[in-house]
Every structure is written in C-alpha cells, then in structure tokens.
C-alpha cells in the first residue's frame, strides 16, 4: 500500500525528453507542458528535486523554453538510450538524490517513458506515471504506454492527484498558490 503514497521527503520529479523538435509533433504538447509547469512550481516550493533528460539533443533540440525557464536549474542529462536507466549519469543522479518514488512525466509515453518506467521498477524505484503529463504522437500509443506500465506495477496518477498528495493539507501558502495555478 505504501507505494501509492507520495511525500516530498521521498519523491523526485522526472521530466523525460520534452524537447523542441519532439514537442512540435505532439497533439497534447500544450497540456503536457502546462501540467509539468504545475509540478515544477510545487517541486520548487517543497524542495522536491527535479531531474530532466534529453534524448539526442543534437537531433531533437533542447528542452522546450517554457520548461527550461521554470526549472530551479537547467542541467539536463543527455542520453541516447530510450530507457533513462540505461544512461549511467541518470542512475548516478537518482542514487545521489536518494529518493525512491519517481514522479514520471514526458514524451513519448510508449517509448522513452515506458522503457524508463520499466527500468525504474527493475532498479527498485516506484514510478508514479502522471498520465496527463505524458504524451505520444497518437492516443493509441499513449494508451499502450500507460496500460503497459500499469500492468508492470507502476502507479498511474494525474497531475492534480500528485499536487494534492504532496501538499497534504489545505490552508498553506503552497496550497493557495497551487490552487490559483490550476483554476
């Protein structure tokens, strides 16, 4: 049961490959970017670490400017492996951070997001796939990736669920700011 609970003390936000050239072919790009921005803002307020990856940036470009500008610091982990866990610098960063629950966002759900979720499970992490903060070029591929990860044992969640799980209570300054953002 513990795998379903999120707490700022044991969570890290992962943004997988939300890059310029990749984003242009995603129908759900605007929603995914907006939802990632909500998660980044709360992560900054609660001191939840944020890890960003970029798949072959020479070919796919850098992380989209909206996300780059919102990050506490922009230090992407470059990779060519679809599974982020296949990049030694990625696993080294997660181990250094020391959090076991990984809030997973990014592109594309059925490729890099899926393979990374499986890699995280295999390496002893608990991925929380934020279904409205991931996308693929087609709805079918998005659905395949989400269902595959559900069957593999990832927690499937949504951006507001994550926000309020991390906030825990109403009435705080963080709650007020996030409530304003999502109206």
C-alpha positions as CSV (number, residue, x, y, z in Angstrom):
1,X,0.0,0.0,0.0
2,X,2.9,2.4,0.7
3,X,3.8,2.6,-3.0
4,X,0.6,4.6,-3.6
5,X,1.5,7.4,-1.2
6,X,3.7,10.4,-2.2
7,X,5.6,12.6,0.2
8,X,8.0,15.4,-0.5
9,X,10.7,13.7,1.6
10,X,10.8,10.6,-0.7
11,X,9.9,11.9,-4.1
12,X,11.7,13.2,-7.2
13,X,10.2,14.8,-10.3
14,X,11.4,13.4,-13.6
15,X,10.9,15.2,-16.9
16,X,11.7,12.9,-19.9
17,X,12.6,14.4,-23.3
18,X,10.2,17.3,-23.6
19,X,12.3,18.7,-26.4
20,X,11.7,21.3,-29.1
21,X,11.5,19.1,-32.2
22,X,9.8,16.2,-30.5
23,X,7.1,18.5,-28.9
24,X,6.1,20.0,-32.3
25,X,4.6,16.7,-33.4
26,X,2.6,16.1,-30.2
27,X,-1.1,17.0,-30.2
28,X,-1.2,17.1,-26.4
29,X,2.0,19.2,-26.1
30,X,0.3,22.3,-24.5
31,X,-1.5,20.3,-21.8
32,X,1.6,18.2,-21.0
33,X,3.8,21.4,-20.7
34,X,1.2,23.2,-18.6
35,X,0.9,20.2,-16.3
36,X,4.7,19.8,-16.0
37,X,4.9,23.5,-15.1
38,X,2.4,23.0,-12.3
39,X,4.5,20.1,-11.0
40,X,7.8,22.1,-11.3
41,X,6.3,25.0,-9.4
42,X,5.3,22.8,-6.5
43,X,8.6,20.9,-6.6
44,X,10.4,24.3,-6.2
45,X,8.1,25.3,-3.2
46,X,8.6,21.9,-1.5
47,X,12.2,21.4,-2.4
48,X,11.4,18.2,-4.4
49,X,14.4,17.5,-6.7
50,X,13.8,17.7,-10.5
51,X,15.7,15.6,-13.0
52,X,15.5,16.4,-16.7
53,X,16.6,14.2,-19.6
54,X,17.1,14.9,-23.2
55,X,17.2,12.3,-26.0
56,X,19.9,13.0,-28.5
57,X,19.6,16.9,-28.2
58,X,21.6,17.5,-31.4
59,X,18.8,15.9,-33.4
60,X,15.7,16.6,-31.2
61,X,16.7,20.0,-29.8
62,X,16.8,21.1,-26.2
63,X,14.1,21.0,-23.5
64,X,11.3,23.4,-24.5
65,X,11.9,27.0,-23.3
66,X,8.8,27.1,-21.1
67,X,10.1,24.2,-19.0
68,X,13.8,25.4,-19.1
69,X,12.7,28.8,-17.8
70,X,10.7,27.3,-14.9
71,X,13.3,24.8,-13.7
72,X,15.3,25.6,-10.5
73,X,18.4,24.8,-12.5
74,X,18.7,23.5,-16.1
75,X,21.2,20.6,-16.1
76,X,19.7,18.0,-18.5
77,X,21.1,14.5,-18.6
78,X,21.8,13.8,-22.2
79,X,21.1,10.2,-23.4
80,X,20.8,8.1,-26.5
81,X,19.2,5.1,-24.6
82,X,15.4,5.2,-24.7
83,X,15.4,3.9,-21.1
84,X,16.8,6.7,-19.0
85,X,18.2,4.0,-16.6
86,X,20.4,2.9,-19.5
87,X,22.4,6.2,-19.1
88,X,24.9,5.8,-16.2
89,X,24.7,9.5,-15.4
90,X,20.9,9.2,-14.8
91,X,21.1,6.4,-12.3
92,X,24.0,8.1,-10.6
93,X,21.9,11.2,-10.2
94,X,18.9,9.3,-8.8
95,X,21.2,7.5,-6.3
96,X,22.8,10.8,-5.3
97,X,19.3,12.3,-4.7
98,X,18.3,9.2,-2.7
99,X,14.5,9.3,-3.2
100,X,12.6,6.1,-4.1
101,X,9.4,7.5,-5.6
102,X,9.8,9.0,-9.1
103,X,7.0,11.2,-10.5
104,X,7.3,10.5,-14.2
105,X,6.4,13.0,-16.9
106,X,7.5,13.3,-20.5
107,X,7.5,12.2,-24.2
108,X,6.8,9.7,-25.7
109,X,4.7,7.6,-23.4
110,X,5.1,4.3,-25.3
111,X,8.9,4.7,-25.9
112,X,11.2,6.5,-23.5
113,X,8.6,7.0,-20.8
114,X,7.6,3.3,-20.9
115,X,11.1,2.0,-21.0
116,X,12.2,4.3,-18.2
117,X,9.3,3.2,-16.1
118,X,10.2,-0.4,-16.5
119,X,13.9,0.4,-15.8
120,X,12.9,2.3,-12.6
121,X,10.8,-0.7,-11.4
122,X,13.7,-3.1,-12.2
123,X,16.1,-0.8,-10.2
124,X,13.9,-0.7,-7.1
125,X,12.2,2.6,-7.6
126,X,8.4,3.3,-7.6
127,X,7.4,5.2,-10.7
128,X,4.2,7.4,-10.4
129,X,3.3,7.9,-14.1
130,X,1.4,11.2,-14.4
131,X,-1.0,10.2,-17.2
132,X,-1.9,13.8,-18.1
133,X,1.7,15.0,-18.1
134,X,2.9,12.4,-20.7
135,X,2.0,12.1,-24.4
136,X,2.7,10.3,-27.6
137,X,2.0,11.3,-31.2
138,X,-1.2,9.2,-31.2
139,X,-3.8,8.5,-28.5
140,X,-3.3,4.7,-29.1
141,X,0.4,4.9,-28.4
142,X,-0.2,7.0,-25.3
143,X,-2.8,4.4,-24.1
144,X,-0.5,1.5,-24.8
145,X,2.3,3.1,-22.7
146,X,0.0,3.9,-19.8
147,X,-1.6,0.4,-19.7
148,X,1.8,-1.4,-20.1
149,X,3.2,0.5,-17.1
150,X,0.0,-0.2,-15.1
151,X,0.4,-3.9,-15.7
152,X,4.1,-3.7,-14.9
153,X,3.4,-2.3,-11.5
154,X,3.8,1.5,-11.8
155,X,1.3,3.8,-10.1
156,X,-0.9,5.6,-12.6
157,X,-1.9,9.0,-11.4
158,X,-2.8,12.5,-12.6
159,X,-1.3,15.9,-12.1
160,X,-3.8,17.2,-9.5
161,X,-3.6,13.9,-7.6
162,X,0.2,14.4,-7.3
163,X,-0.1,18.0,-6.4
164,X,-2.5,17.4,-3.6
165,X,-0.7,14.3,-2.3
166,X,2.4,16.3,-2.0
167,X,0.6,19.3,-0.4
168,X,-1.1,17.1,2.2
169,X,-3.3,19.9,3.7
170,X,-5.2,23.0,2.7
171,X,-4.6,26.5,4.0
172,X,-0.8,26.7,3.5
173,X,0.8,29.3,1.2
174,X,1.8,26.5,-1.1
175,X,-1.8,25.2,-1.3
176,X,-3.1,28.7,-2.1
177,X,-0.5,29.2,-4.9
178,X,-1.1,25.8,-6.5
179,X,-4.9,26.3,-6.2
180,X,-4.6,29.6,-8.1
181,X,-2.5,27.9,-10.8
182,X,-4.9,25.1,-11.6
183,X,-8.1,27.1,-11.7
